[in-house]
Amino acid sequence: MQSPVERLIRPQIWEMEGYVPVEPLEALAKRHGISLDRIIKLDANENPYGCSIRVQEALASFDRYQIYPDPFHEQARALLEKYTGMSRDRIMVGSGSDELIDLIVRLFVGPDDEIINCPPSFGMYYYSANVAGARVVDVQRDEKFALDLRGIQGAISERTKLIFLASPNNPTGNSVEPAEVVELLKHNLVVVVDEAYYEFAGRTLVPLVGEFDNLIVLRTFSKWAGLAGLRVGYGVFPPEVIKQLWKIKQPYNVNVAAQLAVEASLDDLERLQTTVQWIRKERGRLFRQLRKINYLEPYPSQANFILCKVLRGEALQVMRELEKNGIFIRYYNTPLLSQYIRISVGKPEDTDALVKTLLRTANSL
Ligand SMILES: *Cc1c(COP(=O)(O)O)cnc(C)c1O
């Protein structure tokens, strides 16, 4: 039974399930009785090398935090113009790319409109569409997690507004084929390519945004630049779309610290790109090690994580064994991924500790 005040709540919200985020570090440590610095956190694709030291210096020495942030992010957009090769007029910064996903959904989608989602993929597309009252049409990926292009084309209807494609995809690690995106762009809908892991892959569809008025590319500083805690992402948009988006963006969406952090990070590119190289190298080593674990089947990845199918025992059990040893990975309590785990690429010593525990776990599965 709903109380009177509950009956005032939109039914769509009442019926939906909330987003389940990863457990905060402090809570993890407390629940397992482990000190913070002994935790090996491989559950959220964060950067084990942290952010640029110049970010910490810039934030410590800044002395105008009492002033509201620049609503137009001029400085950050000027630097992003150089970084992306696209005009700053096409670039908007958000409080994480999560905010931009939400803004895009709100710009295009009303109740009873449809978005196409290609699971398994990033949960925020589904979540934001749900909050907006949209219908999410799922077109599942094939057994190798490639897109089902024919299925997608068959699912496009009069009411379809958006399709979200993460590339590389989270949690599967594979990228979308540019030709597939071009094919979808021929339809009357907006294609959003989410390149949250672009720096680990090296391939981008950003230049194509200059050629199509229905393509959006999103990126973030959370993963490669180690700024997940400061919340800052950006998008490259067609002019007609960004013009309308500016109207609905909250003026002070990106705080001063986040804007300073973008500037300091892009000022320290060489160092950041070095850590990206380390992670890419470690990804290769982690993959080869995981392949030797006889109950795991790792999938090739172009991002900073590796999805593994658990071939014997339960994925939940593997996660629990790792947890006991202070190693935290991503487990999915969903039908599509109940037999999978996702492991973020850490430092070499993290890989070593992980593999040691995985080998020991083999006996108990
Ligand atoms: C982590 C992630 C994001 C979230 O980025 P934020 O900028 O931290 O909001 C977006 N898309 C995908 C696919 C991700 O994995």
The ligand as an SDF file (V2000), in Angstrom:
LIG
                    3D

 15 15  0  0  0  0  0  0  0  0999 V2000
   32.9090    5.2220  -16.0740 C   0  0  0  0  0  0  0  0  0  0  0  0
   32.0450    5.4480  -17.2700 C   0  0  0  0  0  0  0  0  0  0  0  0
   31.4050    6.6640  -17.4700 C   0  0  0  0  0  0  0  0  0  0  0  0
   31.2770    7.6410  -16.3440 C   0  0  0  0  0  0  0  0  0  0  0  0
   32.0820    8.6880  -16.4530 O   0  0  0  0  0  0  0  0  0  0  0  0
   31.9860    9.8830  -15.4250 P   0  0  0  0  0  0  0  0  0  0  0  0
   32.6440   10.9440  -16.2230 O   0  0  0  0  0  0  0  0  0  0  0  0
   32.7510    9.4810  -14.2120 O   0  0  0  0  0  0  0  0  0  0  0  0
   30.5610   10.2090  -15.1310 O   0  0  0  0  0  0  0  0  0  0  0  0
   30.6940    6.8760  -18.6360 C   0  0  0  0  0  0  0  0  0  0  0  0
   30.5810    5.8970  -19.5460 N   0  0  0  0  0  0  0  0  0  0  0  0
   31.1520    4.7000  -19.3810 C   0  0  0  0  0  0  0  0  0  0  0  0
   30.9910    3.6570  -20.4160 C   0  0  0  0  0  0  0  0  0  0  0  0
   31.8800    4.4340  -18.2230 C   0  0  0  0  0  0  0  0  0  0  0  0
   32.3860    3.2190  -18.0300 O   0  0  0  0  0  0  0  0  0  0  0  0
  1  2  1  0
  2  3  1  0
  2 14  2  0
  3  4  1  0
  3 10  2  0
  4  5  1  0
  5  6  1  0
  6  7  2  0
  6  8  1  0
  6  9  1  0
 10 11  1  0
 11 12  2  0
 12 13  1  0
 12 14  1  0
 14 15  1  0
M  END
$$$$
